[in-house]
Amino acid sequence: MRFKVTLLLPVALLAWGVMPACSGDDDDKPDSGSQDGGSTPTDSGTDAGGNPSDGGTGTATCPSGALICETFENGSSGWDVAHTHSTIEADGTKPHTGTRSLHVVTEDGIDEKQGEGEAIARWMRTIPAFETQLFVRAHVFMKSFPGDQGQMGTYFVLFSDRDSDFGGIELQVIRDTGFALDDWSARAGQGWNRQGPPVTLGMAAGRWVCLEWEVRRPTASSTHGNARVYVDGSLAHDFTDIGMRSFNNFFVGYGFVHPQGPSASETWIDNLVVSRTQRVGCE
């Protein structure tokens, strides 16, 4: 459910000194509800090779005040890369678009019950310490869902590597299309949270999805808050009473910290934005 601390801490420390991808007004503002920048994902299915087909996700602008705006056209410049039993690269395998996206492939047959460890890949960078709100948007194309109900596929991680403020949270998906929130913040009540069942609105495979993650807490010193997940602009679930830290690292990628055997996956991620001023949205 969570990154192994012994592996994660050295990796997180590598990210110190990396600057945000784009600059702007960093002052926190109330969420105005506006949705600027970005583009709408196209539900275009796959080509004969099983790749995202013509149309893709278009291009995304950089909203004012964004901490990260990444279309993956410049490769991994500015990011630290880690992968285990997987590959991750910015490539042009989205057919007919002429653009790059983050392409993640995890190996099949990796089972932690057999002591084989993780099957996961991620790009990482530092961000200014989390205060009261953070908004993440990415366009995601998954070929399939996790093959076992006991394993969770991780998209995003927020993590603090300070000795006095150590802990993190991560957004995941499970086999029944529902989302999960793994809370390893070392706060009271930490643990694994899931959406449903039943799942009324979950993740989709075989098409581009606009995936948003909204993290909030009442004040910059609050120990708990909430984390909402949106699919194509609609609220899928609100995870409440989640442990909060002054998160200063952000990870994006895909894979399984706890693979259970059917660990093969192929995922594309594009048009990533991280902002602390307002929700980014899909249009």
Buried (B, 14 or more C-beta within 10 A) or exposed (E): BBBEEEBBBEBBEBBEEBEBBBEBEEEBEEEEEEBBBBBBBBEBBBEEEEBBBEBBBBEBBBBBBBBBBBBBEEEBEBBBBBBBBBEBBBBEBBBEBEBBBBBBBBBEEBBBEEEBBBBBBBBBBBBEBBBBBBBBBBBBBBBBBBBBEBBBBBBBBBBBBEEEBBBBBBBBBBBBBBBBBBBBBEBEEBEEBBBBEEBEBBBBBBBBBBBBBBBBBEEEEEEBBBBBBBBBEEEBBBBEEBBBBBBBBBBBBBBBBBBBBBBBBBBBBBBBBBBBBBBBBBE
